Amino acid sequence: MSHTIKHKSKLIGRVRRIKGQLEAVERALESEIGCADVLMLVASVKGAISGLTTELLEDHIRHHVVDPAYEKDPEKAKGAADLIDVVRTYLK
């Protein structure tokens, strides 16, 4: 079973929240609110997309590359853990 299927309802929930945030941006633009407020809404969408991307990449690494928790080779386990940490930091 694919990890995206296993966590399907959780991922779809995140996507629906992002969709709601995008709709809020659209409503804000249609109602011509101030640009600072629109930028704040866009920043929240960007953060939500980054969070979703991070989750998907981390799951991909753990399921298709190597899961540090189950890797017997300590160097490979550390490399995978380091990669996950870099992805989390980069996409913050």
MIDO-635656 format. One record per residue: x, y, z of N, C-alpha, C, O in turn; residue in one letter. Coordinates in steps of 0.1 Angstrom, whole numbers, padded with zeros to 4 digits, always signed. Layout:
N
XYZXYZXYZXYZa...
This chain:
92
+0009-0012+0000+0000+0000+0000+0009+0012+0000+0018+0013+0008m+0006+0022-0009+0013+0034-0010+0011+0042+0003+0000+0042+0009s+0022+0049+0007+0021+0058+0019+0011+0069+0017+0004+0073+0027h+0009+0074+0005-0001+0084+0003-0015+0079+0004-0024+0086+0008t-0017+0066+0001-0031+0060+0002-0033+0057+0017-0044+0059+0022i-0023+0053+0024-0024+0050+0038-0028+0062+0046-0035+0061+0056k-0023+0074+0042-0026+0087+0049-0035+0095+0041-0035+0108+0043h-0043+0089+0033-0052+0096+0023-0061+0107+0030-0061+0118+0025k-0068+0103+0040-0078+0112+0046-0071+0124+0053-0076+0135+0052s-0059+0122+0059-0051+0132+0065-0046+0142+0054-0047+0154+0056k-0041+0137+0043-0036+0145+0032-0047+0153+0025-0045+0165+0022l-0058+0146+0023-0069+0153+0017-0075+0164+0026-0078+0175+0021i-0075+0162+0039-0078+0173+0048-0069+0185+0047-0074+0196+0047g-0056+0182+0046-0047+0193+0044-0049+0201+0031-0049+0213+0031r-0052+0193+0021-0054+0200+0008-0067+0208+0008-0068+0219+0003v-0077+0203+0015-0090+0211+0016-0088+0224+0024-0094+0234+0021r-0080+0223+0035-0077+0235+0042-0069+0245+0033-0072+0257+0034r-0060+0240+0026-0052+0249+0016-0062+0255+0006-0061+0267+0003i-0071+0247+0001-0081+0252-0008-0089+0263-0002-0092+0273-0008k-0093+0262+0011-0100+0272+0018-0092+0285+0019-0097+0296+0018g-0079+0283+0022-0071+0295+0023-0070+0302+0009-0070+0314+0009q-0068+0294-0001-0068+0301-0015-0081+0308-0018-0081+0319-0024l-0092+0302-0014-0105+0309-0016-0106+0322-0008-0112+0331-0012e-0099+0322+0004-0099+0334+0012-0091+0345+0005-0094+0357+0005a-0080+0341-0002-0072+0351-0010-0081+0356-0021-0081+0368-0024v-0088+0347-0028-0096+0352-0039-0107+0362-0034-0109+0372-0040e-0113+0358-0023-0123+0367-0017-0117+0381-0013-0123+0391-0015r-0105+0380-0008-0099+0393-0003-0096+0402-0016-0097+0414-0015a-0091+0395-0026-0088+0403-0038-0101+0409-0045-0101+0420-0049l-0111+0401-0045-0124+0405-0050-0130+0417-0042-0136+0426-0048e-0128+0417-0029-0133+0427-0021-0124+0439-0019-0126+0449-0012s-0112+0438-0026-0102+0449-0027-0097+0453-0013-0096+0465-0010e-0095+0443-0004-0089+0447+0009-0074+0451+0007-0069+0449-0004i-0068+0456+0017-0055+0461+0016-0044+0451+0012-0046+0439+0015g-0034+0455+0005-0024+0446+0000-0017+0439+0011-0013+0427+0009c-0015+0445+0023-0008+0439+0034-0016+0427+0039-0010+0416+0042a-0029+0428+0039-0038+0417+0043-0037+0406+0033-0037+0394+0037d-0037+0409+0021-0037+0399+0010-0023+0392+0011-0023+0379+0010v-0013+0399+0013+0001+0393+0014+0001+0383+0026+0008+0373+0025l-0005+0387+0037-0005+0378+0049-0013+0365+0046-0009+0354+0050m-0024+0366+0038-0031+0354+0034-0023+0346+0025-0023+0333+0026l-0016+0352+0016-0007+0344+0006+0004+0337+0014+0008+0326+0011v+0009+0344+0024+0020+0338+0032+0015+0326+0039+0022+0316+0041a+0003+0326+0044-0003+0315+0051-0005+0303+0041-0003+0292+0045s-0009+0306+0029-0010+0296+0019+0004+0290+0016+0005+0277+0015v+0014+0298+0015+0027+0293+0012+0032+0284+0023+0038+0273+0020k+0029+0288+0035+0033+0279+0047+0026+0266+0047+0032+0256+0050g+0013+0266+0043+0006+0254+0043+0011+0245+0032+0011+0233+0034a+0014+0250+0020+0019+0242+0009+0033+0237+0013+0035+0225+0010i+0041+0245+0019+0054+0240+0024+0053+0228+0034+0060+0218+0033s+0043+0230+0043+0041+0219+0052+0036+0206+0046+0041+0195+0050g+0027+0207+0036+0023+0195+0029+0034+0189+0021+0036+0177+0021l+0042+0197+0014+0054+0192+0007+0063+0185+0016+0069+0175+0012t+0066+0191+0027+0075+0185+0037+0070+0171+0041+0078+0162+0042t+0058+0170+0044+0052+0158+0049+0053+0147+0038+0057+0136+0040e+0050+0151+0025+0051+0142+0014+0065+0137+0012+0068+0125+0009l+0074+0147+0012+0088+0143+0010+0094+0134+0021+0101+0124+0018l+0091+0137+0033+0095+0129+0044+0090+0115+0043+0097+0105+0045e+0077+0114+0040+0071+0100+0039+0078+0093+0027+0080+0081+0028d+0080+0100+0016+0087+0094+0005+0100+0089+0008+0104+0077+0005h+0108+0096+0015+0122+0092+0019+0120+0080+0028+0128+0070+0026i+0111+0080+0038+0110+0069+0048+0105+0056+0041+0109+0045+0045r+0097+0057+0031+0091+0046+0025+0098+0041+0012+0097+0029+0009h+0104+0050+0005+0110+0046-0008+0126+0047-0009+0132+0041-0018h+0131+0053+0001+0146+0054+0001+0151+0046+0013+0156+0035+0011v+0150+0052+0025+0154+0044+0037+0148+0051+0049+0147+0063+0050v+0143+0043+0058+0137+0048+0070+0147+0047+0081+0152+0036+0085d+0152+0058+0086+0163+0058+0096+0159+0050+0108+0169+0044+0115p+0147+0048+0112+0143+0041+0124+0145+0026+0122+0147+0018+0132a+0146+0021+0109+0147+0007+0107+0159+0003+0099+0162-0009+0096y+0168+0013+0096+0180+0010+0088+0190+0004+0098+0193+0010+0108e+0196-0007+0094+0206-0014+0102+0220-0007+0101+0228-0007+0110k+0223-0001+0089+0236+0005+0087+0235+0019+0093+0227+0028+0088d+0243+0022+0104+0242+0035+0111+0245+0047+0102+0239+0057+0104p+0254+0045+0092+0257+0056+0083+0246+0060+0074+0243+0071+0072e+0239+0049+0069+0227+0052+0060+0216+0058+0069+0209+0067+0064k+0214+0053+0081+0204+0058+0089+0206+0073+0092+0197+0081+0092a+0218+0076+0096+0222+0090+0098+0220+0099+0086+0215+0110+0087k+0224+0093+0074+0222+0101+0062+0208+0104+0059+0204+0115+0055g+0199+0094+0061+0185+0096+0058+0179+0106+0068+0171+0114+0065a+0183+0104+0081+0178+0114+0091+0182+0128+0088+0175+0137+0090a+0195+0129+0084+0200+0143+0081+0192+0148+0069+0189+0160+0068d+0190+0140+0059+0182+0145+0047+0168+0149+0051+0164+0160+0046l+0161+0142+0059+0148+0146+0064+0149+0159+0072+0140+0168+0070i+0159+0161+0080+0161+0174+0087+0163+0185+0078+0158+0196+0080d+0171+0183+0067+0174+0194+0057+0161+0197+0050+0158+0209+0048v+0153+0187+0046+0141+0190+0039+0132+0198+0048+0126+0208+0044v+0130+0194+0061+0122+0202+0070+0127+0216+0072+0119+0226+0071r+0140+0218+0073+0145+0232+0075+0144+0240+0062+0140+0252+0063t+0146+0234+0051+0146+0241+0038+0132+0246+0035+0130+0257+0030y+0122+0238+0038+0108+0241+0034+0100+0249+0045+0088+0251+0044l+0107+0253+0056+0100+0260+0066+0096+0274+0061+0090+0282+0068k
